[in-house]
Structures are given as structure tokens and as C-alpha cells.
């Protein structure tokens, strides 16, 4: 019984967590927005690809700026690239948080085995390091996007 359960958690659980995470993020980003949320520059915590490129983000005008009005085509594409990078970094932060939970679950179910406890602690430590790096990266991208 223990080997079947261990096999399930080692093979299927990470795959299901990854599929749900990527599927949810894809559905969130790719889903059409309603008229009331059309001008929102944020979808959940992810920035919209057009963040900072709306003609009038405070008003009712939800049109994206012409690349010439946004400072030229390179600046326009750079702003979109920064928004996509920020989305990916936030996704990495969510994945790191999921690995913290997985490491905690492994720690709780290690049944006192020293080898399993060490693996669980290593998973948690690596996930925390990844989370910190991704959060600082999001902050750096926001600073670069704000100055550009």
C-alpha cells in the first residue's frame, strides 16, 4: 500500500499541480474580458499585456495607444515584453509557493525517516529561495517599466 501511494504522489501529484497551475494561468490570461473589466490593467495579480499602453487608463477609453504615441515601436514592444516577463515571474512565484506546500506535505508524511526529512527540507529551502528571487525580479521589472 505504501509503495502505491508513494508512486502516486511522486508521479501524478506534481503533474496535476503543474497542469492545474498552467491551465488556470492560461485561462486567466486568455479568457475574454467583460465590458466592465475591459480597462483593467491587472488580471488577478498578473498584469495585462497592455499595462501602461492604454490611451486613457483612468477614463472610459480602453483603446491601446498607437506605437508612435507610445514612444515608437521599440518602446511599445519593450513595454509589452516587460509585461509578459512580469507575468512569467509571477507565475514562477506561484509555482514556488506550490513547492513550499509540497515540501511541507513531504515533511509531514516522512514518518521520521531522516532521508525523507532532508529531502523535504531541501525542497522547502529551494522553493523559498526561488520565491524570493522571483519576487525581487518582479520588483525590478516594475522599476524598469516605471522608468521607461
DOVEX-634901 format. One record per residue: x, y, z of N, C-alpha, C, O in turn. Coordinates in pm, whole numbers, padded with zeros to 5 digits, always signed. Example, Ala and Ser with C-alpha at 12.3 -4.5 7.8 and 13.67 -1.06 7.14 Angstrom:
% DOVEX-634901
+01319-00569+00780+01230-00450+00780+01320-00330+00780+01424-00332+00846
+01285-00225+00708+01367-00106+00714+01290+00003+00787+01341+00114+00804
This chain:
% DOVEX-634901
+00083-00119+00000+00000+00000+00000+00087+00125+00000+00058+00223-00070
+00195+00122+00080+00279+00240+00089+00348+00270-00044+00361+00386-00081
+00391+00168-00116+00459+00192-00243+00364+00248-00348+00403+00333-00428
+00240+00201-00349+00143+00253-00447+00112+00399-00418+00103+00480-00510
+00097+00433-00292+00068+00571-00253+00190+00660-00280+00174+00773-00327
+00307+00612-00251+00429+00687-00278+00447+00710-00426+00483+00820-00468
+00421+00608-00507+00430+00622-00652+00332+00727-00702+00365+00808-00788
+00211+00724-00647+00110+00822-00688+00158+00964-00660+00150+01050-00747
+00208+00988-00539+00249+01123-00504+00374+01166-00578+00389+01284-00609
+00464+01074-00607+00587+01110-00676+00563+01139-00824+00632+01222-00883
+00467+01071-00885+00447+01084-01029+00328+01171-01067+00340+01260-01151
+00216+01148-01006+00094+01211-01053+00064+01344-00985+00014+01435-01051
+00092+01359-00859+00058+01482-00790+00132+01603-00847+00067+01705-00873
+00264+01598-00868+00330+01715-00928+00278+01745-01069+00266+01862-01108
+00247+01641-01145+00193+01664-01279+00056+01731-01273+00028+01820-01353
-00028+01689-01179-00160+01751-01166-00148+01895-01117-00221+01982-01165
-00058+01922-01023-00039+02059-00974+00010+02148-01087-00038+02261-01102
+00102+02100-01167+00152+02177-01279+00043+02202-01382+00029+02314-01432
-00036+02099-01414-00143+02115-01512-00248+02214-01464-00294+02298-01542
-00286+02206-01339-00386+02299-01285-00331+02441-01282-00402+02536-01315
-00206+02456-01242-00146+02589-01236-00135+02651-01374-00176+02765-01395
-00081+02577-01470-00066+02631-01604-00202+02651-01672-00222+02749-01743
-00292+02558-01649-00426+02571-01709-00500+02691-01654-00566+02763-01728
-00490+02712-01523-00556+02828-01462-00495+02958-01507-00567+03055-01533
-00363+02962-01517-00297+03084-01563-00330+03112-01709-00352+03227-01746
-00334+03008-01790-00369+03026-01931-00512+03073-01945-00540+03164-02024
-00603+03014-01870-00743+03056-01878-00761+03198-01828-00844+03272-01880
-00684+03237-01727-00694+03372-01674-00644+03474-01775-00707+03579-01794
-00533+03445-01840-00475+03540-01934-00549+03539-02067-00567+03644-02129
-00592+03421-02112-00650+03409-02245-00801+03430-02249-00858+03445-02357
-00866+03432-02134-01012+03446-02132-01053+03586-02176-00989+03684-02137
-01159+03596-02256-01205+03729-02295-01261+03803-02174-01324+03744-02086
-01237+03930-02171-01281+04009-02057-01418+04068-02083-01456+04092-02197
-01492+04090-01976-01622+04153-01988-01605+04302-02009-01496+04356-01993
-01712+04367-02045-01706+04510-02072-01669+04590-01948-01601+04692-01960
-01712+04547-01832-01681+04622-01710-01534+04611-01672-01481+04701-01607
-01468+04503-01711-01327+04483-01676-01235+04507-01795-01117+04474-01788
-01287+04564-01903-01208+04579-02024-01091+04674-02005-00988+04658-02071
-01103+04772-01918-00996+04870-01899-00900+04832-01787-00805+04905-01761
-00924+04723-01722-00839+04683-01611-00700+04649-01662-00684+04578-01760
-00600+04702-01593-00462+04672-01631-00405+04559-01548-00284+04538-01545
-00493+04486-01480-00449+04375-01398-00555+04265-01401-00674+04293-01387
-00510+04141-01420-00598+04025-01418-00550+03939-01301-00442+03880-01307
-00630+03932-01196-00587+03875-01069-00462+03950-01026-00469+04072-01007
-00350+03885-01010-00227+03959-00977-00139+03978-01100-00038+04048-01094
-00176+03916-01211-00098+03927-01333-00130+04057-01406-00247+04095-01415
-00028+04127-01457-00058+04248-01535-00112+04209-01671-00077+04105-01726
-00198+04294-01725-00244+04272-01862-00128+04302-01956-00039+04379-01922
-00130+04242-02073-00020+04263-02167-00011+04409-02211+00095+04455-02254
-00121+04482-02200-00126+04622-02244-00111+04720-02127-00141+04838-02143
-00065+04673-02012-00047+04761-01895+00044+04878-01932+00155+04858-01981
-00004+04999-01908+00074+05118-01939+00064+05164-02082+00131+05260-02121
-00019+05098-02163-00029+05133-02305-00168+05182-02344-00195+05202-02463
-00257+05201-02247-00391+05250-02279-00388+05400-02304-00308+05472-02245
-00475+05445-02393-00482+05587-02425-00522+05667-02302-00457+05766-02268
-00628+05622-02234-00676+05689-02113-00714+05581-02014-00829+05537-02013
-00620+05538-01930-00646+05427-01838-00741+05466-01726-00799+05378-01663
-00758+05595-01698-00847+05637-01590-00990+05655-01639-01083+05648-01559
-01009+05679-01766-01142+05707-01818-01207+05587-01883-01174+05472-01854
-01299+05617-01972-01374+05511-02039-01308+05464-02168-01352+05366-02228
-01205+05533-02212-01141+05498-02338-01045+05382-02316-00942+05397-02251
-01079+05265-02370-00999+05144-02349-00916+05109-02470-00884+04992-02491
-00881+05206-02549-00802+05180-02669-00654+05179-02636-00606+05258-02554
-00581+05090-02700-00437+05082-02683-00374+05191-02769-00419+05218-02880
-00269+05253-02714-00201+05361-02785-00143+05312-02917-00109+05195-02932
-00132+05403-03009-00059+05380-03132+00089+05370-03095+00135+05446-03009
+00164+05279-03156+00307+05269-03120+00382+05402-03130+00475+05426-03053
+00342+05488-03225+00407+05619-03236+00378+05704-03113+00465+05779-03068
+00257+05694-03059+00220+05772-02940+00284+05716-02814+00295+05785-02713
+00325+05591-02819+00387+05527-02702+00538+05544-02700+00605+05485-02616
+00592+05622-02791+00737+05645-02794+00808+05569-02904+00930+05557-02901
+00735+05519-02999+00794+05444-03109+00772+05294-03093+00738+05246-02985
+00792+05223-03201+00769+05079-03200+00860+05004-03103+00813+04913-03034
+00990+05037-03094+01074+04965-02996+01027+04984-02852+01026+04889-02774
+00988+05106-02817+00939+05131-02681+00807+05058-02657+00785+05005-02548
+00722+05055-02756+00593+04986-02747+00614+04836-02724+00553+04777-02635
+00701+04776-02804+00730+04633-02790+00803+04602-02660+00781+04497-02600
+00890+04693-02615+00962+04674-02490+00865+04673-02373+00880+04592-02281
+00766+04761-02375+00666+04766-02268+00585+04636-02265+00559+04583-02157
+00546+04585-02380+00473+04458-02386+00562+04345-02334+00516+04259-02259
+00690+04344-02374+00782+04240-02328+00798+04245-02176+00803+04140-02111
+00807+04365-02118+00818+04376-01972+00693+04322-01904+00703+04258-01799
+00576+04347-01961+00453+04295-01902+00448+04143-01908+00405+04079-01812
+00493+04085-02018+00494+03939-02031+00596+03879-01935+00570+03776-01873
+00712+03943-01922+00813+03894-01827+00759+03899-01685+00782+03807-01607
+00687+04006-01651+00630+04015-01517+00528+03904-01494+00521+03847-01385
+00447+03873-01596+00352+03761-01584+00424+03630-01554+00384+03555-01465
+00530+03603-01628+00604+03479-01610+00672+03472-01473+00677+03366-01411
+00725+03585-01427+00788+03586-01295+00686+03565-01184+00715+03498-01085
+00567+03621-01200+00463+03598-01100+00417+03453-01103+00388+03395-00998
+00411+03394-01220+00379+03252-01231+00485+03168-01161+00453+03070-01094
+00612+03206-01176+00720+03135-01106+00704+03147-00955+00733+03052-00882
+00657+03262-00907+00634+03279-00764+00522+03187-00716+00533+03128-00609
+00415+03174-00795+00307+03083-00758+00356+02937-00756+00318+02860-00668
+00437+02901-00852+00491+02765-00856+00582+02740-00736+00578+02632-00677
+00664+02840-00700+00749+02826-00582+00665+02809-00455+00700+02729-00368
+00556+02883-00445+00467+02867-00329+00407+02727-00327+00390+02668-00220
+00373+02674-00444+00320+02538-00450+00426+02437-00404+00393+02339-00337
+00550+02460-00440+00656+02368-00397+00682+02379-00247+00724+02281-00184
+00658+02495-00188+00667+02506-00042+00562+02416+00021+00590+02345+00118
+00441+02418-00034+00336+02332+00018+00368+02184-00004+00344+02102+00084
+00423+02150-00119+00460+02011-00147+00570+01966-00051+00565+01855+00001
+00670+02053-00028+00776+02020+00066+00723+02002+00208+00767+01913+00281
+00628+02086+00246+00566+02071+00378+00489+01941+00390+00492+01875+00494
+00419+01905+00282+00347+01777+00282+00444+01660+00293+00419+01565+00367
+00554+01667+00219+00655+01561+00227+00715+01554+00367+00743+01445+00418
+00734+01669+00429+00789+01672+00565+00692+01607+00663+00733+01530+00750
+00565+01638+00649+00465+01581+00740+00448+01431+00721+00419+01359+00817
+00465+01384+00599+00443+01242+00571+00574+01163+00565+00575+01051+00515
+00683+01219+00616+00812+01150+00609+00822+01035+00709+00913+00953+00699
+00733+01026+00803+00728+00922+00906+00860+00907+00982+00896+00797+01024
+00931+01017+01000+01052+01015+01081+01175+00964+01010+01281+00954+01072
+01166+00930+00883+01283+00883+00809+01375+01002+00782+01333+01103+00725
+01499+00989+00823+01594+01100+00811+01613+01143+00666+01620+01263+00637
+01622+01048+00576+01644+01079+00434+01526+01159+00377+01547+01254+00302
+01404+01120+00411+01286+01191+00362+01274+01330+00423+01231+01424+00355
+01313+01345+00548+01309+01476+00612+01409+01571+00545+01378+01687+00522
+01527+01520+00514+01628+01602+00447+01579+01645+00308+01597+01760+00269
+01517+01552+00234+01463+01586+00102+01354+01691+00112+01348+01784+00031
+01267+01677+00212+01157+01773+00229+01212+01911+00265+01166+02012+00212
+01309+01915+00355+01368+02044+00392+01437+02109+00273+01431+02231+00255
+01504+02028+00193+01571+02080+00074+01470+02136-00025+01493+02241-00086
+01357+02067-00041+01252+02116-00130+01198+02250-00080+01181+02343-00159
+01173+02259+00048+01121+02384+00105+01224+02497+00090+01188+02608+00051
+01351+02469+00121+01455+02571+00111+01470+02620-00033+01477+02741-00056
+01475+02528-00129+01487+02568-00269+01366+02648-00315+01380+02743-00392
+01248+02610-00269+01127+02683-00306+01126+02824-00247+01085+02919-00314
+01171+02838-00124+01177+02971-00062+01278+03059-00134+01253+03177-00157
+01392+03002-00171+01492+03078-00247+01433+03121-00382+01450+03235-00423
+01365+03030-00450+01301+03064-00578+01194+03169-00562+01181+03257-00647
+01117+03162-00455+01013+03261-00429+01073+03399-00407+01024+03498-00461
+01178+03406-00327+01243+03535-00301+01301+03593-00429+01286+03712-00456
+01367+03510-00508+01425+03557-00634+01316+03608-00728+01332+03714-00789
+01206+03535-00740+01101+03578-00832+01032+03705-00783+00996+03790-00865
+01013+03720-00652+00951+03843-00601+01042+03964-00624+00994+04070-00663
+01171+03949-00599+01262+04059-00627+01269+04089-00776+01282+04205-00816
+01260+03986-00860+01262+04007-01004+01140+04085-01050+01151+04172-01137
+01023+04056-00993+00902+04131-01027+00919+04277-00988+00880+04366-01062
+00978+04302-00871+01001+04439-00828+01096+04512-00923+01074+04628-00956
+01201+04443-00967+01296+04504-01060+01229+04535-01193+01251+04641-01251
+01147+04442-01242+01076+04466-01369+00982+04585-01355+00971+04665-01448
+00914+04598-01242+00826+04712-01220+00903+04844-01216+00854+04946-01266
+01022+04842-01157+01104+04963-01155+01149+05000-01296+01144+05117-01334
+01193+04901-01374+01235+04927-01511+01118+04976-01595+01132+05069-01674
+01001+04913-01577+00882+04955-01653+00837+05094-01614+00789+05170-01699
+00853+05130-01488+00813+05264-01443+00904+05373-01494+00859+05486-01515
+01030+05343-01514+01125+05445-01561+01130+05452-01713+01187+05546-01769
+01072+05355-01780+01080+05354-01927+00964+05426-01987+00953+05436-02109
